[in-house]
Amino acid sequence: MSPTDTNDPGTNGTGASALTNAVSRRHVLQLFGIAGVGAAGIGSLTACSPSSPNSNSEGDGKSGNKEFHGAYPYQLPPKGHFNLIAGVTDGIQASNSPYFDLVYPSAGMYYWADKKWEWMMAESGTLDEANKTYTLKLRSGLKWSDDKPVTAKDVVSTFNLRWLLRQQEWTFLTDISAKDDTTVVFTIGTPSTVLERYILRAGILPDSVYGEWATKAETMRKAKTSLDSAEGKQLNGDFQKFRPENPPVSGPFNFDVKSMTNAQMSLVKNDKGLFADKIGFTKVVLYNGETSDITPVVMNKDVDYATHGFAVASEKTMLGSGFRILRPPVYSGPSLVFNYTTHPELADARVRQAIAYVLDRSENGTVALGDSGKPCKFMAGFSDILVPDWISDADQKKLQAYEKDEAKATSLLQAAGWKKTGGKWTLPNGKPAAYDIKFPTEFADWNPAATNAADQLNKFGFNITKRGITFTQLNPDVLAGKFDIAIQTWGASSHPHPYFAFVQDLYTFNYVIAANSGGKGMNFPLNQTTSAGPIDLKAVVDKSAQGLNLDEQKKNITAAAMAFNELLPIIPLWERYGNNPALEGTRVAKFPADDDPILKNAPYADNFVIMGMYAGKVGPV
């Protein structure tokens, strides 16, 4: 699958930003800056003094020019550009790329296992619950690559533009201001456990470049001008077209514009950048493309680390040629999504439960991704890893695992009025159970997952036709309702709170967000009736992330999980773990050990390799 493998709407500036207050995170005190960072982390670094790399040799890792070779898709100019704030498309480096953190670092990064923040551009963050403020304190002495100081004004400008681009934090913020050169005060309208994550994980951009636009946005915001007004739409549209020339950066690396090609780009050391003296590499080379493009480059040992979803056969070859395979949890995976408009017979939950019982999801995950495709134990709609944090042991036992059971599947379909004649199933109206399944041809894990699921269902008596299409067409087709069954993401890779997984499961490819593009998506009604009674899934999911009362959040998360488990509006096939090739001893000395807790970090959210670089733990040979 794509190296990003996420449709998390909480960070992409699209439809989900219009949703009701979204909030996220479990331990409120830890999240709001009270929990510290271990002594072995980056937090002990207090300086950003320049390093003095020797750049007169080849990038073999054994001489002065210490290169790190990665891989991630990017857009080559002129389509690719340097307006790099989240919500603007076609940036030269997407704001959700792990490597963006090396160019425009955020205030902090998060240890998912330890539930602690690592301070980056900031040195602290403090919630004042009584006064409804969150105060961010920047490190002193930070500089942009043009030698100007990084100040609170840069943060204020960044967040005013994020307001213009409908970023999610503004559903519960009411204002932002600079108290002094290094202190930023966020005023909270609706308290939220996710707010700190939004604040600390937003890349800080230079006011010297974006200030004019930020001032216009701030003026509009304070005047309470609607972003849906003609004026709001005009400013947003104009800013989307803004194309600055390679702006100054605050991170330890900068873009080497002249060296960019369609095949690769380089990030070169910025001695003035955050913790530049702690990072041993002097250059980061990024190869461009999806899995099919990157696989041969990895095989040739030109890449040290990649986050793409590699085919099982490719992984075996990599292992045999000296790569380690790192398997961090991705907290999401592929699922079967159904079109309830064109196939109303699928609206009967018994039919979807039967399909779940037909599928050997362990086989499906193994065929698609080997050891990195693991069937869900809980089928709760969010990652098995996170379930114990939110759902009691007693309630966990009530969740059905849907292990393969063709007898149960048969019984459920018959109870729903289906009949089997000559080894083939027919619907209650007598028509054959015939469906197309659409999947992205280019994704080396979703392609075989769809193929295997279709084969298993056909063997059971369905008539499934496989329809591989280019990955760029899949989302528009699903949003427009141009499908029978499709493979799409369940769960969320960018945020640990279950709210974001439920948004992906129930909103992203449903009428809630599909309406933004004029469609209904799968068109699954969110007002449902379960064995526990009626439930408004949208109300329950929205409440699951509001406020600071974790017990109340747990009640709503449990209710949503129970309903998901019974209704199966979509059917998770398996949970994806990375199969990230990591090459040690050529350019990189070593990567984190398999049992290092940092490998619990989602690779597309707080990437453990990037955090390791900043800590000096991932360095050159």
C-alpha positions in Angstrom: 0.0 0.0 0.0 1.0 3.7 -0.1 3.8 4.7 2.3 1.3 7.0 4.0 -1.4 4.4 4.5 -3.8 6.8 6.1 -7.0 8.5 5.3 -7.0 10.2 8.7 -9.1 13.4 8.2 -7.9 15.0 11.4 -4.8 16.3 9.7 -5.4 16.7 6.0 -7.5 19.8 6.0 -10.4 18.2 4.2 -14.0 17.3 5.1 -13.5 16.1 8.6 -12.5 19.5 9.8 -16.1 20.6 9.7 -17.0 17.9 12.1 -18.1 18.5 15.7 -15.4 19.0 18.3 -12.9 16.2 17.9 -10.7 15.3 20.8 -8.1 12.7 21.5 -5.8 11.1 24.0 -6.0 9.1 27.1 -4.0 10.3 30.0 -5.0 13.9 30.3 -2.2 15.0 32.7 0.4 13.3 30.6 -1.0 14.8 27.5 -1.1 18.3 28.8 2.6 18.5 29.5 2.7 17.3 33.1 4.4 14.0 32.2 8.0 14.4 31.3 10.4 12.6 29.0 12.9 10.0 30.0 16.5 11.0 30.5 17.5 8.9 27.4 15.2 11.0 25.2 15.7 14.2 23.3 14.4 16.4 26.0 17.8 16.7 27.6 19.1 18.5 24.6 19.1 22.1 25.3 21.1 23.6 22.4 20.8 23.9 18.7 24.4 24.7 18.1 25.7 24.3 14.6 27.6 21.3 13.4 30.5 21.4 11.0 30.0 18.5 8.5 32.6 17.7 6.0 30.9 17.6 2.6 33.7 16.6 0.3 33.2 12.9 0.0 30.8 10.2 -1.2 27.7 9.2 0.8 28.9 5.8 1.9 28.5 6.6 5.6 32.2 5.9 6.2 33.6 9.3 5.2 32.7 12.9 5.8 29.5 13.1 3.8 27.1 10.9 6.0 24.0 10.2 3.9 20.7 8.6 5.0 18.7 7.2 2.1 14.9 7.0 2.5 11.9 6.9 0.2 8.7 8.8 0.0 6.5 10.2 -2.8 6.8 13.8 -3.7 5.7 16.2 -6.5 8.4 17.6 -8.7 8.2 21.3 -9.5 6.4 23.1 -11.1 3.4 21.0 -9.8 5.2 20.4 -6.5 5.7 23.7 -4.6 6.8 25.2 -1.3 3.5 26.3 0.2 3.9 23.5 2.8 1.2 24.1 5.3 -1.3 21.3 6.0 -4.4 21.7 3.8 -2.6 22.9 0.6 -2.2 20.1 -1.9 0.9 19.2 -4.0 3.5 20.5 -1.6 7.0 19.3 -2.5 6.9 17.3 0.7 3.6 16.4 2.3 3.1 17.7 5.8 2.3 14.1 6.9 5.6 12.8 5.5 8.0 11.6 8.3 10.7 13.6 6.6 8.7 16.9 7.0 9.8 16.7 10.7 13.4 17.2 9.6 12.6 20.4 7.7 9.8 22.0 9.7 9.9 20.4 13.1 6.8 20.8 15.3 6.8 21.7 19.0 7.0 18.1 20.1 6.8 14.5 19.1 5.1 11.6 21.0 6.2 8.3 22.5 3.1 6.1 21.9 4.1 3.3 24.3 5.3 5.6 27.2 2.5 8.2 26.5 5.0 11.0 26.9 5.9 14.0 24.8 9.4 14.7 23.6 9.9 18.5 23.4 11.3 19.7 20.0 10.8 23.4 19.0 9.1 24.0 22.4 10.4 23.4 25.9 7.1 23.1 27.6 3.3 23.2 27.2 0.9 23.9 30.1 -2.9 23.6 30.4 -4.7 26.1 32.6 -8.0 24.4 32.9 -9.6 27.1 35.1 -8.7 29.9 32.6 -9.2 27.7 29.5 -5.7 28.4 28.1 -2.8 26.3 26.8 0.6 28.1 27.0 3.4 27.0 24.7 6.9 28.0 25.5 9.4 27.9 22.7 13.0 27.1 23.2 15.2 30.2 23.2 17.9 30.6 20.6 16.1 28.9 17.7 16.9 30.3 14.2 15.6 30.0 10.7 18.1 29.1 8.0 18.1 32.8 6.9 19.5 33.6 10.4 16.3 35.3 11.7 15.1 34.1 15.1 12.2 31.7 15.5 9.6 33.6 17.6 6.1 33.2 18.9 4.9 35.3 15.9 5.8 32.4 13.7 3.6 30.1 15.7 0.7 32.6 15.7 0.9 33.0 11.9 1.0 29.2 11.4 -2.1 28.7 13.4 -4.0 31.6 11.9 -3.4 30.0 8.5 -4.5 26.6 9.9 -7.7 28.4 10.8 -8.1 29.5 7.2 -7.5 25.9 6.1 -10.1 24.6 8.5 -7.7 22.5 10.6 -9.4 20.6 13.3 -7.9 22.4 16.4 -10.0 25.4 15.6 -13.2 23.5 16.4 -12.3 24.0 20.1 -9.9 27.0 20.0 -11.2 30.6 20.1 -8.0 32.6 19.9 -4.2 32.6 19.8 -1.8 35.3 20.8 1.9 35.9 21.4 2.6 36.9 25.1 6.3 37.6 24.3 8.9 36.4 21.8 8.9 32.8 23.0 5.4 32.4 24.7 2.2 31.5 22.8 -1.2 31.5 24.5 -4.0 29.4 23.0 -7.5 30.2 24.2 -9.8 27.2 24.5 -13.5 27.4 23.8 -14.2 23.7 24.3 -11.7 21.7 26.4 -10.4 18.6 24.7 -7.9 15.9 25.3 -6.7 15.9 21.7 -5.9 19.6 21.6 -2.4 19.3 22.8 -1.6 16.8 20.0 -2.9 19.2 17.4 -0.8 22.1 18.8 2.4 20.1 19.3 2.4 18.2 16.0 1.8 21.2 13.7 4.9 22.1 11.8 5.9 25.7 12.5 6.3 27.9 9.4 8.1 31.3 9.0 6.1 34.5 9.5 8.6 36.2 7.2 7.1 34.2 4.3 3.5 33.6 5.4 2.9 36.7 7.5 0.9 38.7 5.0 -1.5 35.8 4.5 -1.7 35.1 8.2 -2.6 38.7 9.0 -5.5 38.6 6.5 -6.7 35.3 8.0 -6.4 36.7 11.6 -8.4 39.8 10.6 -11.1 37.6 9.1 -11.1 35.3 12.1 -11.4 38.0 14.7 -14.2 39.6 12.6 -16.0 36.2 12.8 -16.2 36.1 9.0 -17.4 32.7 7.9 -15.0 30.6 5.9 -18.0 29.7 3.8 -18.6 33.3 2.9 -17.5 34.7 -0.4 -14.7 36.5 1.4 -13.6 33.4 3.2 -13.6 31.3 0.1 -11.7 34.0 -1.8 -8.9 34.2 0.7 -8.7 30.4 1.0 -8.6 30.0 -2.8 -6.0 32.8 -3.2 -3.8 31.3 -0.5 -4.0 27.9 -2.1 -2.3 29.4 -5.1 0.5 31.0 -3.1 3.9 29.7 -4.3 6.8 30.9 -2.2 10.4 30.3 -3.4 12.0 27.6 -1.1 11.4 29.4 2.2 13.7 29.4 5.2 13.5 26.3 7.4 14.0 25.7 11.1 14.9 22.0 11.0 18.3 20.4 10.6 17.8 19.8 6.9 16.7 21.9 3.9 15.6 21.2 0.4 18.4 21.1 -2.2 16.2 22.5 -5.0 18.7 22.3 -7.8 19.4 18.6 -7.3 15.7 17.5 -7.5 14.7 15.1 -10.2 11.6 12.9 -10.8 13.5 10.0 -9.3 15.1 11.5 -6.2 15.6 14.6 -4.1 18.1 15.6 -1.4 17.7 17.3 2.0 21.0 18.9 2.9 22.3 19.9 6.4 21.1 23.2 7.8 23.7 23.9 10.5 21.4 26.5 12.2 18.5 24.0 12.5 17.0 22.4 15.6 19.5 19.9 17.2 21.6 20.0 14.0 24.7 19.3 16.1 23.1 16.1 17.5 22.3 14.6 14.0 25.2 12.7 12.5 23.9 12.7 8.9 24.8 15.5 6.6 22.3 14.6 3.8 19.0 12.8 3.4 18.3 11.4 0.0 14.7 10.6 -0.7 13.6 8.3 -3.6 10.3 9.1 -5.2 7.4 6.8 -5.9 4.9 4.1 -4.8 5.8 0.5 -3.9 6.4 -0.7 -7.4 8.9 2.2 -8.0 10.7 1.8 -4.7 11.0 -2.0 -4.5 13.9 -2.3 -7.0 15.7 0.7 -5.4 15.5 -1.0 -2.1 16.6 -4.3 -3.6 19.7 -2.5 -5.0 20.5 -1.4 -1.4 20.1 2.3 -2.4 17.5 2.8 0.4 18.3 2.4 4.1 14.6 2.6 5.3 11.2 2.7 3.7 7.6 2.7 5.0 5.9 1.3 1.9 3.8 -1.9 2.1 6.0 -4.4 0.3 4.9 -7.7 -1.3 5.6 -10.8 0.6 8.0 -12.1 -2.0 9.9 -8.8 -2.0 10.2 -8.9 1.8 11.7 -12.4 1.7 14.3 -11.3 -0.8 15.1 -8.3 1.3 15.6 -10.5 4.4 17.8 -12.8 2.4 20.0 -9.9 1.2 20.7 -8.5 4.6 17.9 -6.2 5.5 16.1 -6.2 8.8 12.3 -5.9 8.6 10.9 -3.6 11.2 7.2 -4.2 12.1 5.7 -1.2 13.9 1.9 -1.2 14.3 0.2 1.0 11.8 -3.1 1.0 13.9 -5.1 0.6 10.7 -5.5 -1.8 7.8 -7.7 -2.7 4.8 -11.4 -3.4 5.1 -14.4 -4.3 2.9 -16.6 -1.3 2.3 -20.2 -1.8 1.0 -22.5 0.3 -1.2 -25.8 0.3 0.7 -27.6 2.5 -1.9 -27.2 0.1 -4.8 -27.3 -3.1 -2.7 -30.0 -2.7 0.0 -29.8 -6.4 0.8 -26.4 -5.6 2.4 -28.1 -3.4 4.9 -29.1 -6.5 6.9 -26.4 -6.8 9.6 -26.8 -10.6 9.4 -25.4 -10.6 5.8 -22.3 -8.6 6.8 -21.8 -10.9 9.9 -22.0 -13.9 7.5 -19.4 -12.4 5.2 -17.1 -11.9 8.2 -17.6 -15.6 9.2 -16.8 -16.7 5.7 -13.5 -15.0 5.5 -10.3 -16.5 7.0 -8.8 -13.2 7.8 -5.6 -14.7 9.1 -5.1 -16.3 5.7 -6.0 -13.0 4.0 -3.4 -11.1 6.0 -0.7 -13.6 5.4 -1.3 -13.7 1.7 -1.3 -10.0 1.5 1.5 -9.0 3.9 3.1 -12.0 5.5 3.9 -11.6 9.2 2.7 -7.9 9.0 -0.9 -8.7 8.3 -2.5 -9.7 11.6 -6.3 -10.5 12.0 -8.2 -8.3 14.5 -9.0 -10.1 17.7 -11.6 -7.6 18.9 -13.2 -6.2 15.7 -13.9 -3.1 17.6 -13.3 -0.6 14.8 -9.9 0.5 16.2 -6.6 -1.1 16.9 -6.4 -4.2 19.1 -3.3 -2.6 20.8 -5.4 0.4 22.0 -8.6 -1.6 23.1 -7.4 -2.4 26.7 -6.8 1.3 27.3 -10.5 2.1 26.6 -12.7 -0.9 27.1 -13.0 -2.9 30.3 -12.0 -6.6 30.5 -15.6 -7.6 30.9 -16.7 -5.6 27.9 -13.8 -6.9 25.8 -15.2 -10.5 26.3 -18.5 -9.4 24.7 -16.8 -8.5 21.4 -17.2 -11.2 18.7 -13.9 -12.2 17.0 -15.8 -13.6 13.9 -13.4 -16.5 13.4 -14.0 -18.4 10.2 -17.2 -20.5 10.6 -19.0 -21.4 7.4 -21.9 -23.0 9.3 -22.7 -19.8 11.1 -22.4 -17.9 7.9 -24.8 -20.2 6.2 -27.3 -19.9 9.1 -27.1 -16.1 9.1 -27.7 -15.8 5.3 -30.6 -18.2 5.4 -32.1 -16.2 8.3 -31.8 -13.1 6.1 -33.8 -14.8 3.3 -30.9 -15.9 1.1 -30.9 -19.3 -0.6 -28.2 -21.5 -2.0 -28.9 -23.5 -5.1 -26.3 -25.4 -7.1 -23.5 -24.1 -4.8 -24.4 -20.4 -5.5 -26.2 -18.0 -3.3 -29.2 -16.0 -4.4 -30.8 -12.9 -2.7 -34.2 -12.8 -1.2 -35.5 -11.4 -4.5 -34.0 -14.4 -6.4 -31.2 -12.5 -8.0 -27.6 -13.9 -7.8 -25.3 -12.6 -5.1 -23.1 -10.9 -7.6 -20.8 -8.0 -6.8 -17.7 -6.3 -8.1 -14.9 -5.6 -5.7 -12.7 -2.6 -6.5 -9.1 -2.3 -5.2 -6.0 -0.3 -6.0 -3.8 -2.2 -8.5 -0.6 -0.5 -7.4 -0.8 -1.4 -3.7 1.2 -4.5 -3.1 -0.8 -5.5 0.0 -4.4 -4.4 -0.8 -4.3 -6.0 -4.2 -3.7 -9.5 -2.9 -6.0 -8.9 0.0 -8.9 -8.1 -2.3 -8.1 -11.0 -4.6 -8.0 -13.5 -1.7 -11.2 -12.1 -0.2 -13.0 -12.5 -3.5 -11.6 -16.0 -3.9 -12.8 -17.0 -0.5 -16.3 -15.6 -1.0 -16.6 -17.2 -4.5 -15.7 -20.5 -3.0 -18.5 -20.1 -0.5 -21.0 -19.4 -3.3 -20.9 -15.6 -4.0 -20.2 -14.3 -7.5 -17.4 -11.7 -6.9 -15.7 -10.0 -9.9 -12.3 -8.4 -9.2 -11.9 -4.9 -10.5 -8.3 -3.5 -10.1 -8.1 0.2 -10.7 -5.4 2.9 -10.4 -5.1 4.0 -6.8 -5.9 7.6 -7.6 -9.3 6.7 -8.9 -10.4 4.5 -6.0 -11.3 7.2 -3.5 -13.3 9.3 -5.9 -15.3 6.2 -7.1 -16.1 5.2 -3.5 -17.1 8.8 -2.5 -19.3 9.0 -5.6 -20.9 5.6 -4.9 -19.5 4.1 -8.0 -18.8 0.7 -6.5 -20.4 -2.5 -5.1 -17.7 -3.5 -2.6 -14.3 -1.8 -2.3 -11.1 -2.0 -0.2 -10.6 1.0 2.0 -8.8 1.9 5.2 -10.3 1.1 8.6 -8.7 2.6 11.7 -6.4 5.6 11.9 -2.6 5.8 11.8 -2.1 9.5 12.7 -3.8 9.7 16.1 -3.9 7.2 19.1 -7.4 8.2 20.2 -10.2 5.8 19.0 -12.3 8.8 17.8 -10.1 9.1 14.7 -10.5 5.4 13.9 -14.3 5.7 14.1 -14.2 8.8 11.9 -12.4 6.8 9.3 -14.7 3.8 9.7 -18.0 5.6 9.8 -17.6 9.1 8.3 -14.8 9.3 5.8 -16.3 7.2 3.0 -19.9 7.7 4.2 -22.4 10.5 3.4 -21.0 12.5 6.3 -17.9 13.5 4.4 -18.7 12.2 0.9 -21.2 15.1 0.7 -18.3 17.5 0.4 -17.7 16.0 -3.1 -21.3 15.6 -4.0 -21.7 11.9 -3.2 -23.0 9.6 -0.5 -20.2 7.1 -0.4 -21.3 3.8 1.2 -24.4 5.6 2.6 -24.6 3.7 5.8 -27.2 5.3 8.2 -25.6 6.3 11.5 -28.9 6.0 13.3 -29.1 2.2 13.9 -30.6 -0.3 16.2 -28.5 -3.0 17.9 -29.3 -5.7 20.5 -28.7 -3.0 23.1 -31.3 -0.7 21.5 -31.2 2.4 19.3 -28.0 4.2 18.9 -27.0 7.5 17.1 -23.5 6.5 16.1 -22.5 10.1 15.1 -23.5 11.5 18.5 -21.7 8.7 20.3 -18.5 9.0 18.3 -18.4 12.8 18.5 -18.9 12.7 22.3 -16.2 10.0 22.6 -13.5 12.7 22.1 -15.0 15.7 23.9 -14.1 17.1 27.2 -11.4 16.1 29.7 -13.4 13.3 31.5 -11.8 10.1 30.4 -14.5 7.9 32.1 -17.1 9.6 30.0 -15.0 9.1 26.9 -14.6 5.4 27.7 -18.3 5.0 28.0 -18.9 6.4 24.5 -15.9 4.6 23.0 -17.2 1.3 24.5 -20.7 2.0 23.1 -19.3 2.8 19.6 -17.1 -0.3 19.7 -20.0 -2.6 20.8 -22.2 -1.3 18.0 -19.4 -1.5 15.4 -18.7 -5.1 16.4 -22.3 -6.1 16.1 -23.2 -4.1 13.0 -19.9 -4.4 11.0 -20.7 -1.4 8.8 -17.4 -2.2 7.2 -15.4 -5.4 7.7 -11.8 -5.0 8.8 -9.7 -7.7 7.1 -6.6 -7.4 9.2 -4.5 -4.9 11.1 -1.4 -3.8 9.3 2.0 -3.8 10.8 4.9 -2.2 8.9 7.2 -4.4 6.9 9.8 -1.7 6.8 13.1 -2.7 5.3 16.0 -1.3 7.4 19.6 -1.6 6.1 22.3 -1.6 8.8 26.0 -1.2 8.3 26.1 0.5 4.9 25.2 4.1 5.7 23.2 3.7 8.9 24.9 2.1 11.9 21.7 0.6 13.4 18.0 1.0 13.8 16.0 0.6 17.1 15.9 -3.0 18.4 12.8 -5.0 17.8 11.8 -4.8 21.4 12.4 -1.1 21.8 9.1 0.5 22.9 9.6 3.3 20.3 8.6 0.7 17.7 5.0 1.1 19.1 5.0 4.5 17.4 2.9 4.7 14.3 5.4 5.2 11.4 3.2 7.8 9.8 2.6 9.9 12.9 5.7 10.1 15.2 8.2 8.2 13.1 10.7 6.4 15.3 13.6 6.7 12.8 13.2 10.5 12.7 13.0 10.6 16.5 16.0 8.4 16.6 18.0 10.8 14.4 17.1 13.7 16.6 18.2 11.7 19.7 21.5 10.6 18.1 20.4 7.0 18.3 20.0 6.5 14.6 23.2 7.7 13.1 25.8 7.0 10.4 28.3 4.1 10.5 
